[in-house]
Amino acid sequence: MPMARRRGGRSGINIWPGFVDALASLLLVIIFVLLAFVLTQFYLGQVLSGRDQTISRLSRQLNELTDLLDIERRSNAELKVNIGRLTDQLQASTATRDQLQAQVNQNGTDRQQVAMLQHDVDALKALKEELEKKLAAMGAQAGEAQGQLAQERKLSEEARAEAALLHQQMEAMRQELARIAAALEASETLSSEQKVQIADLGKRLNAALASKVEELARYRSEFFGRLRKVLGDRPGIRIEGDRFVFQSELLFASGSAELGADGQAQLSQLARTLVDVTKQIPSDINWVLRIDGHTDKVPIKSDRFPSNWELSTARAVSVVKFLGAQGIPQDHLAAAGFGEFQPIDKGDDEAARKKNRRIEIRLDQR
């Protein structure tokens, strides 16, 4: 028993070398951490020193860019004044162009000259609009750059190159505006030289147009007079103003665009009278026989006619094709569909709807 107690005592004393080893290891770790900390502090000191130098260099570049932006702002103000002056000149030239085009519509040589002048003015106008867009874009870019400078206070070599490019573009814009001003001045000189000739041409043109209108009105009166005799007071056919009105039921079945037998008979009589009248109209009168299709406001939806637009147009086309087959020149025929959107009677009863379902025929000038 005493021997056992002695062994137990020695075993308790032998634990301390392990603690010593652990403490030594911990001390080595602490030394390593302190060394790493010292090295990190030295590296961060070097980095901060380099950052101060970079900030100084960026501050100098920021001042240079601010000077460039001030110069560009002054240039932008001058360009805006020049653009305003050119806009006024362009508006005056456009108004003159419009007067010239209206007056020399029938004269071949003068019309060609005005067309060339109009082309030049349109090209100048388009170029001016393009330059204005570029100027607005450049102004936006300059404002964006200034905002970035105020917020980030950071500039690079790429930003300086962009500012230089902006300056080059604005210089090119000044040259383009100078060329536009010269071209506008030349067009105004040409317009003033033609005013006297065009004034005389306009008077003669107006007189000729008035004569043709009066002549067409005479043939229109003869056209209506003959049709009154042929059609008489038949139900479903009436005269309203300058047009003959056929009720749709007289020509077409409900929901159909195919001419019925009665409708073809009525239109055949009409076509014979039209052929006689149109043969007497001189060839230099630019007349047209217009056929308008109208429906009521009851909606229709089928595979062939998804809406009243298609139905009214198809009915007008059917009448045009029939009249063309009867000998009326097809280059003097026109068809139009109005659906339910041009009613004669805005009521909602059957009588109003019947009155609105119609085909209108009128002799007109193109």
Wavefront OBJ file of the C-alpha trace (Angstrom):
o trace
v 0.000 0.000 0.000
v 2.784 2.551 0.720
v 4.371 1.668 -2.622
v 1.117 2.380 -4.417
v 0.815 5.746 -2.751
v 4.351 6.624 -3.799
v 3.638 5.694 -7.421
v 0.509 7.817 -7.370
v 2.430 10.835 -6.078
v 5.107 10.560 -8.759
v 2.442 10.293 -11.456
v 0.852 13.608 -10.349
v 4.194 15.425 -10.456
v 4.949 14.276 -14.068
v 1.965 16.325 -15.525
v 3.902 19.646 -15.397
v 6.207 19.025 -18.311
v 3.133 18.862 -20.549
v 1.956 22.222 -19.250
v 5.385 23.678 -19.893
v 5.305 22.442 -23.488
v 1.844 23.941 -24.006
v 2.924 27.296 -22.581
v 5.972 27.308 -24.862
v 3.825 26.609 -27.883
v 1.405 29.379 -26.899
v 4.289 31.798 -26.509
v 5.544 30.955 -30.003
v 2.079 31.592 -31.432
v 1.871 34.960 -29.686
v 5.297 35.943 -31.024
v 4.222 34.945 -34.545
v 1.021 37.007 -34.291
v 2.941 40.047 -33.021
v 5.378 39.709 -35.909
v 2.519 39.486 -38.420
v 0.889 42.538 -36.842
v 4.108 44.562 -37.117
v 4.530 43.595 -40.790
v 0.904 44.495 -41.528
v 1.300 47.918 -39.930
v 4.413 48.560 -42.007
v 2.633 47.535 -45.249
v -0.452 49.670 -44.469
v 1.806 52.657 -43.813
v 3.326 52.270 -47.263
v -0.115 51.941 -48.879
v -1.465 55.071 -47.157
v 1.566 57.043 -48.249
v 0.982 56.027 -51.893
v -2.751 56.860 -51.630
v -1.945 60.421 -50.504
v 0.188 60.900 -53.597
v -2.628 59.513 -55.803
v -5.170 61.876 -54.212
v -2.892 64.831 -54.891
v -2.490 63.815 -58.529
v -6.246 63.339 -58.943
v -6.906 66.759 -57.427
v -4.679 68.352 -60.070
v -6.481 66.455 -62.817
v -9.848 67.507 -61.365
v -8.864 71.165 -61.570
v -7.789 70.731 -65.207
v -11.092 69.054 -66.142
v -13.062 71.828 -64.389
v -11.271 74.406 -66.554
v -12.130 72.384 -69.686
v -15.786 72.194 -68.664
v -15.923 75.982 -68.177
v -14.571 76.469 -71.693
v -17.124 74.013 -73.137
v -19.989 75.765 -71.328
v -19.051 79.070 -72.943
v -18.838 77.330 -76.325
v -22.270 75.748 -75.760
v -23.802 79.148 -75.024
v -22.398 80.564 -78.274
v -23.672 77.563 -80.229
v -27.178 77.918 -78.753
v -27.307 81.556 -79.866
v -26.189 80.547 -83.379
v -28.756 77.715 -83.490
v -31.555 80.119 -82.495
v -30.577 82.486 -85.278
v -30.391 79.625 -87.776
v -33.805 78.361 -86.607
v -35.398 81.702 -87.404
v -33.738 81.730 -90.806
v -34.825 78.143 -91.461
v -38.458 78.914 -90.561
v -38.479 81.867 -92.925
v -36.953 79.730 -95.677
v -39.499 76.929 -95.021
v -42.433 79.359 -95.257
v -41.059 80.679 -98.551
v -40.597 77.113 -99.791
v -44.246 76.259 -99.016
v -45.507 79.297 -100.933
v -43.326 78.439 -103.920
v -44.512 74.838 -104.026
v -48.223 75.781 -103.891
v -47.889 78.335 -106.698
v -45.803 76.418 -109.233
v -47.565 73.036 -108.930
v -48.489 72.980 -112.662
v -45.287 74.395 -114.121
v -42.664 71.734 -114.879
v -39.464 73.749 -114.860
v -40.315 75.955 -111.890
v -41.656 72.943 -110.004
v -38.331 71.187 -110.490
v -36.458 74.216 -109.170
v -38.736 74.470 -106.140
v -38.354 70.733 -105.544
v -34.577 71.150 -105.568
v -34.882 74.106 -103.189
v -37.204 72.114 -100.926
v -34.791 69.191 -100.950
v -31.950 71.500 -99.936
v -34.005 73.108 -97.169
v -35.185 69.700 -95.888
v -31.609 68.436 -95.891
v -30.456 71.524 -94.011
v -33.313 71.183 -91.563
v -32.526 67.518 -90.953
v -28.848 68.341 -90.486
v -29.729 71.120 -88.051
v -31.973 68.794 -86.042
v -29.238 66.173 -85.949
v -26.717 68.761 -84.738
v -29.154 69.972 -82.082
v -29.566 66.390 -80.873
v -25.794 65.963 -80.747
v -25.460 69.251 -78.847
v -28.141 68.160 -76.351
v -26.411 64.809 -75.921
v -23.078 66.551 -75.354
v -24.674 68.881 -72.818
v -26.116 65.884 -71.005
v -22.729 64.179 -71.029
v -21.079 67.325 -69.662
v -23.701 67.603 -66.893
v -23.275 63.953 -66.029
v -19.500 64.365 -65.870
v -19.858 67.388 -63.591
v -22.186 65.476 -61.273
v -19.766 62.597 -61.057
v -16.959 64.998 -60.233
v -18.986 66.576 -57.414
v -19.965 63.201 -55.980
v -16.929 61.010 -56.446
v -14.082 63.526 -56.843
v -12.336 60.991 -58.980
v -10.924 61.312 -62.500
v -8.951 59.061 -64.809
v -7.098 59.337 -68.073
v -10.148 57.962 -69.919
v -12.261 60.891 -68.669
v -9.676 63.364 -69.943
v -9.669 61.683 -73.351
v -13.489 61.863 -73.432
v -13.366 65.606 -72.680
v -10.902 66.099 -75.518
v -13.169 64.148 -77.856
v -16.125 66.284 -76.762
v -14.161 69.395 -77.620
v -13.326 68.019 -81.084
v -16.965 67.138 -81.751
v -18.148 70.604 -80.785
v -15.539 72.153 -83.058
v -16.837 69.981 -85.922
v -20.356 71.105 -85.047
v -19.334 74.748 -85.351
v -18.010 74.064 -88.839
v -21.247 72.266 -89.837
v -23.330 75.183 -88.570
v -21.224 77.587 -90.594
v -21.878 75.509 -93.735
v -25.609 75.454 -92.946
v -25.683 79.232 -92.599
v -23.983 79.615 -95.992
v -26.406 77.198 -97.646
v -29.441 78.938 -96.132
v -28.193 82.289 -97.356
v -27.823 80.853 -100.873
v -31.350 79.368 -100.803
v -32.846 82.679 -99.639
v -31.113 84.467 -102.519
v -32.569 81.958 -105.017
v -36.046 82.317 -103.486
v -36.052 86.115 -103.785
v -35.088 85.901 -107.475
v -38.034 83.599 -108.228
v -40.722 85.502 -106.329
v -41.665 87.744 -109.246
v -41.957 84.848 -111.714
v -43.872 82.671 -109.289
v -46.367 85.429 -108.423
v -47.398 85.629 -112.077
v -47.550 81.841 -112.355
v -49.737 81.690 -109.261
v -52.265 84.107 -110.735
v -52.482 82.130 -113.960
v -52.723 78.864 -112.042
v -55.562 80.136 -109.845
v -57.461 81.360 -112.887
v -57.048 77.990 -114.626
v -58.156 76.086 -111.518
v -61.236 78.281 -111.136
v -62.138 77.632 -114.781
v -61.786 73.856 -114.334
v -63.895 73.913 -111.150
v -66.665 75.831 -112.908
v -66.543 73.434 -115.843
v -66.719 70.398 -113.559
v -69.649 71.978 -111.696
v -71.494 72.322 -115.018
v -70.985 68.645 -115.821
v -71.984 67.701 -112.275
v -75.275 69.574 -112.752
v -75.860 67.737 -116.028
v -74.963 64.470 -114.279
v -77.551 65.025 -111.544
v -80.181 66.190 -114.019
v -79.915 63.084 -116.164
v -79.898 60.753 -113.175
v -83.058 62.386 -111.820
v -84.802 61.636 -115.114
v -83.566 58.035 -115.204
v -84.155 57.132 -111.548
v -87.206 59.297 -110.906
v -88.813 59.094 -107.459
v -88.071 55.441 -106.784
v -88.206 54.290 -103.166
v -84.808 53.634 -101.646
v -83.079 56.261 -103.846
v -82.792 59.910 -102.839
v -80.648 62.982 -103.502
v -78.928 64.674 -100.578
v -76.805 67.681 -101.410
v -74.197 66.759 -104.034
v -74.675 62.969 -103.930
v -77.117 60.178 -104.786
v -77.990 57.874 -101.892
v -79.024 54.225 -102.434
v -80.427 52.279 -99.497
v -78.325 49.146 -98.919
v -81.443 46.930 -99.008
v -81.975 47.998 -102.638
v -78.557 46.638 -103.665
v -77.466 44.002 -101.109
v -78.906 41.320 -98.896
v -78.426 41.688 -95.131
v -74.800 41.091 -94.092
v -73.720 40.552 -97.738
v -71.487 42.472 -100.147
v -72.762 40.692 -103.305
v -74.979 42.800 -105.594
v -78.484 41.379 -106.008
v -80.396 41.239 -109.301
v -82.483 44.321 -108.464
v -79.368 46.219 -107.435
v -77.583 45.343 -110.668
v -80.610 46.534 -112.673
v -80.636 49.881 -110.865
v -76.898 50.342 -111.281
v -77.068 49.380 -114.977
v -79.392 52.317 -115.662
v -77.120 54.540 -113.623
v -74.029 53.289 -115.501
v -75.511 54.039 -118.956
v -76.196 57.628 -117.946
v -72.748 57.952 -116.387
v -71.044 56.673 -119.545
v -72.854 59.286 -121.670
v -71.984 62.113 -119.276
v -68.337 61.135 -118.753
v -67.714 60.992 -122.504
v -68.538 64.702 -122.688
v -66.161 65.711 -119.886
v -62.856 67.045 -121.359
v -59.783 64.961 -120.666
v -58.016 67.798 -118.875
v -60.621 67.814 -116.068
v -59.381 65.524 -113.298
v -62.741 64.083 -112.161
v -63.519 61.047 -110.021
v -66.733 59.135 -109.290
v -66.583 58.295 -105.602
v -68.543 55.400 -104.057
v -68.928 55.501 -100.253
v -70.205 52.534 -98.219
v -71.977 53.043 -94.860
v -73.552 50.635 -92.329
v -75.679 50.982 -89.223
v -74.164 50.643 -85.761
v -75.324 47.068 -85.191
v -72.032 45.111 -84.938
v -71.266 42.305 -87.361
v -68.702 39.550 -86.869
v -68.135 36.813 -89.401
v -65.198 35.087 -91.027
v -65.418 37.384 -94.061
v -66.427 40.593 -92.281
v -64.888 40.891 -88.792
v -66.457 44.372 -88.388
v -68.590 46.975 -90.177
v -65.400 48.506 -91.616
v -64.858 45.472 -93.844
v -68.553 45.205 -94.800
v -68.925 48.858 -95.842
v -65.655 48.780 -97.807
v -66.538 45.505 -99.560
v -69.937 46.911 -100.635
v -68.338 50.059 -102.055
v -65.787 47.931 -103.946
v -68.574 45.732 -105.375
v -70.332 48.825 -106.799
v -67.043 50.145 -108.227
v -66.279 46.838 -109.922
v -69.798 46.649 -111.416
v -69.639 50.226 -112.767
v -66.188 49.541 -114.199
v -67.532 46.459 -115.973
v -70.304 48.644 -117.439
v -67.780 50.881 -119.218
v -66.967 53.650 -116.744
v -63.167 54.294 -116.773
v -61.724 52.547 -113.741
v -59.032 55.191 -113.284
v -61.864 57.637 -112.477
v -63.505 55.404 -109.845
v -62.810 55.366 -106.093
v -64.247 53.273 -103.239
v -64.293 54.088 -99.521
v -65.818 52.418 -96.462
v -66.902 54.381 -93.377
v -68.492 51.631 -91.287
v -71.060 53.002 -88.830
v -69.099 56.197 -88.073
v -70.803 58.649 -90.516
v -74.545 58.263 -89.704
v -77.245 60.438 -91.294
v -79.670 59.739 -88.446
v -78.203 59.276 -84.948
v -81.345 57.613 -83.638
v -81.416 54.031 -82.365
v -84.669 52.771 -83.878
v -85.106 50.637 -86.994
v -85.989 53.626 -89.197
v -82.761 55.415 -88.259
v -80.665 52.275 -88.798
v -82.274 51.706 -92.210
v -81.495 55.266 -93.261
v -77.856 54.870 -92.224
v -77.362 51.639 -94.258
v -76.575 53.219 -97.626
v -74.321 53.606 -100.677
v -73.483 57.204 -101.678
v -72.367 58.190 -105.213
v -70.906 61.592 -105.996
v -69.034 63.212 -108.908
v -66.040 65.057 -107.516
v -62.654 66.529 -108.420
v -59.386 64.984 -107.334
l 1 2 3 4 5 6 7 8 9 10 11 12 13 14 15 16 17 18 19 20 21 22 23 24 25 26 27 28 29 30 31 32 33 34 35 36 37 38 39 40 41 42 43 44 45 46 47 48 49 50 51 52 53 54 55 56 57 58 59 60 61 62 63 64 65 66 67 68 69 70 71 72 73 74 75 76 77 78 79 80 81 82 83 84 85 86 87 88 89 90 91 92 93 94 95 96 97 98 99 100 101 102 103 104 105 106 107 108 109 110 111 112 113 114 115 116 117 118 119 120 121 122 123 124 125 126 127 128 129 130 131 132 133 134 135 136 137 138 139 140 141 142 143 144 145 146 147 148 149 150 151 152 153 154 155 156 157 158 159 160 161 162 163 164 165 166 167 168 169 170 171 172 173 174 175 176 177 178 179 180 181 182 183 184 185 186 187 188 189 190 191 192 193 194 195 196 197 198 199 200 201 202 203 204 205 206 207 208 209 210 211 212 213 214 215 216 217 218 219 220 221 222 223 224 225 226 227 228 229 230 231 232 233 234 235 236 237 238 239 240 241 242 243 244 245 246 247 248 249 250 251 252 253 254 255 256 257 258 259 260 261 262 263 264 265 266 267 268 269 270 271 272 273 274 275 276 277 278 279 280 281 282 283 284 285 286 287 288 289 290 291 292 293 294 295 296 297 298 299 300 301 302 303 304 305 306 307 308 309 310 311 312 313 314 315 316 317 318 319 320 321 322 323 324 325 326 327 328 329 330 331 332 333 334 335 336 337 338 339 340 341 342 343 344 345 346 347 348 349 350 351 352 353 354 355 356 357 358 359 360 361 362 363 364 365 366
